């Protein structure tokens, strides 16, 4: 067993390799998901591995869990043939594991975290971390065994929100299992995304863009009138104020940690989806900054 301390790009690379090398199990456990493109590239190669069981767990945001797992990431994850997506509201830990190794880290699966934050972790590299649980238990206490057993309990007690299961048939006189396809067994998430404020706000924003016939008309639209802004977490309309870009409920949640660089969901000026490119420190999308400054004279 080898335990190695990781930081910065080392951590990102180790996580990419963990995903790349997984053949039997892949556990992705963290509160917030907005996958970096590099991780998506590694994961895409797993779509043709129905024997690989992927367990995703996210948490936080009980009032709107779609904020912790982006819709685009849910749409991406549900294309895998053998996957469970689970929810635990108290989750704050970050744990990524395959049958060969496990990473315990500060790193959320957020693109912003990968590119900007100071993140550290430790990797435990042991063949059979998930594949030979009996050996781990019988051999006594070990960091990799203890962590695996603990997160197995966390997974068992979490809420199953989505499950897609592969179907196999015996082939070659019973010597081989042939993959026949996958079926959704559980889906409690699609309805949440369909009814979430995200969809309504996105529709309104796209409609405004289609209706505006010129640049002048677009920025004269009432949605950009002086004094009006949007909560960068919920999209709710609030007074425009660069020092207070949250509605009261969102501010209460944000203030528990007070991370000024935490990636948020919407542009304070336009209300459009920001794809994690806004934060308390930078509440307006760069492309809207000049127009916002002209209109609000700050």
N, C-alpha and C positions, 0 to 999 in steps of 0.2 A: 504494500500500500504506500502510495506517495501522495503527500499533501503539498500543494504549491500555492504560494500567494500570488495573486494576479492584480494588475492595475491597468487602467487605460485601455490602449489598443490590445494588450495581451488578453484582457478579459473578453473583449469583443471577438477576438480570433478564437479563443478557447470555446466560446459558446457556439460559434459557427462550426467548428470541428466536432463538437459534441453532437450537434444536429446531423451533420454530414455522416458520421460514423454509426448512428443509431440504426439498429436492424430489428430489434424486438420490442423495445419500450422507449418512449420519449415523454418525459414529464416536463411541462412548461408551467411553472407555478409562480405567479406574481400578481399584485393587485391591478396593475394597469397595462393594457395592451394597445400599442399603435406601432406595428411591426416595421422595423427598418428594412429597406429594400434588400440589403445583403442577406438578412435572415430569411426573407421570402424566397430568394433564389435558392438557398439551401433547402428550405422546406418543400419547394416545388418538386424537387427530385424524389420526394417521398410519396408522391401521389400514386406511383406505380408499385408501392410496397404494402399490399393489404394485410400482410402479417405483422406489420409494425403498428402497435397500439399507441396512439397519441392521447395523452391526457392533458388538457389545458384547464387551469384554474385561475380565476380572477376574483377581485373583491372590491370593497369600498362602495361609495355612492349608492346607498340603499334607496335613496329617493329617485334614482335614475341610473340603473346599472349599465345602460347603454353608453354612459359617459366613461366607464372603465374599460369596456371592450368596444372599440370603434366598429360601426356597422360594416365598413369595408373589410375589416379584419375578420369579423364573423362570417361574411360572405366568402372570404378566402379560406378560412378554416373548415367550413362545412363541405368543401370539395374533396376532403381527404376520405379515403375509403374506410378507415377504422379509427374513429375519434370520439372522445368524450369532452364536453365543455362543461365545467362545473363552476359554481359560485359560492364563495364564503365571505360574508360581509366583514368579518373581523380579520381577514387576511392582510398581513403587512410583510410577511417573509417573502423572499425570492429564492426559489430552488429550481434548478434545471438538472435533469438526470437522464441517463441512458443506461443500457446494461453494462457499460464499461466504466462510466465515470459520473460524478455529480459535482455541481457547482453551487455553493451557497454564497450569496453576494448581495450587494446593495442595489444592483442594477435591475430596474424595471425594463420590460420589453417596449420601451418608448423610443422612437427615433431621436427625440430631443436628448434623452439620457445618453444614448450611444454617442452622439456628436458633441455634446457640450458639458455634461456633468463630470465631476470627479467621482469615479466609481471604483470599488475594490471588491475582491472576493477571494475565495479559496477553492481550488479544484482538488477533488479526491479521485485519484485515478486507480481504479481497482477492477480488474476483469471479473464480471459476474455480480456487480452491485445489485442488479435487479433479477438476474437470471438464476442465482443460487441463494435464495433467501435462507434456506435451511442451513447452509454452510455458515452464513453470517451469524445466525442466531447461536448455533452450536459452538462457534469459535470464541464467544464471549463478546465483551464490549468493544466496539470500534466506531470511529466517527462516521464512516460510510454506512455501516449497518444501523446505527442508532438514528441517523438522519432519515434513512429510507423507511424504517419502521414508523417513525414519527409522522412523516408525511403520508404514509399509507393510511394512518388513522385520520389525518386531516381530510384526505380525499374521501374516505368512507363516510365521514360526517358532513360533507358538503352537499350542496343542492345540485343534482344532475339537471342541467338546463338543455343539453343537446347531446344526442348520441346517434352515431351512424355506424352500422355493424356490417362487416363483410360476410358473404355467403360463399361456401366452398362445396365442391363435389369431388368425390373420389374419381381418380383417373389412373390410367396405366395399371389396371388390375389392382387398384387400391394402394399403389405405391406412391401416389402423388395426389395432393389436394389442388384442384384447379379452381381458381377464383372466378366466380360467376357474376359478381356485382355486389353492391352495397345498398342497404335499406335504412332509412331514417326510423329509429325506434322512438326517439324523444325529440321534440322541438318546442321548447317553451320560450325561445328567444325571438323568433321571427315576428310574432305579434307585438312584442315590446318595441322592436325597431319600427314596425309599421305605424304604431300609434305614438311614437316619441315626438317631442317638440322638434327634434332634428329634422324629421321628414317635412313637417309643416313649414318650418322656417326655410328649408332648402327650396321647397316648392314656391314659396312666396318670393324668395330672392330671384329664382330663375324666371318667374313670371314677370317680375319687375324689369329684368334685363330684356326680355322679349318685347315688352310693351314700350320701352323707351326707344324713341326713334333717333335720338341724337345724343351726343355727350352732354350738351347743356341741359336737355330735358331730363337725362338720367340723374344728374347731380342736383337738379332742382326738385326731384321727386320728394314727396313728403317724408319718406323713410330716412332721408339725409338732412332734414330740416334742422336749423340751428337749435341746439338744446336737447336733441334726442340722441340717445346712444343705445347700446345693447350690452347685456351682461355677457362677458367673455366665456362664461362656463355654461349657462343655460340658454342664451340667446334671447332672454326676456328683455323687452324694451324698458330702458331706465334713462335717467338724465345723463347727458354726455358729461363725463368728468374723468380725465386721465388719472386722477388720484384715487378714484372710486369706480373702477370698471366692472364691479360685481353688483348683483342684486343682493339684498340683505341676507337671504338664505345661503347663497353661494359664498358670500363673504364669511359667514359663520363657519362653513366647512373649510374654506381656504385658510382661515386664520389659525386653525388648529396646528398647521405646519408653517405657514407664512413663507412658503417658497416663491419668491418673486419671479423665478424663471420657470416655474412649472407650466408645462404645455397645456393650453386651454383650447376651447372648441370653436369660438366665434370671434369675429372682428368687432371691436367696440364701436367703430364708426358705421360699418355697413350692415352688420348682423349676419354676414355670410359665413359659411363654414370655413374655418381657418386651417383645418388639418393639422392642428398642433403648432401652428406657426405664430400664435399669439400667447401672451403671458401677462401677468401683472406688470412686469417691467416694460413690456412692449405690447400694449393692448390693441394696436392697430396694425393691420397688414401693411407691408411696405408699399404695395402698389396703391394703397388708399391714403397714404400719409399726406401727400401734397394737397389733395382735395379736402381732407379733414382739416388741415391747417388753414386753408383758404376760408372754409365755411365757418369754423369755430374760432378762428383768429387767436390761436395760442402760440 
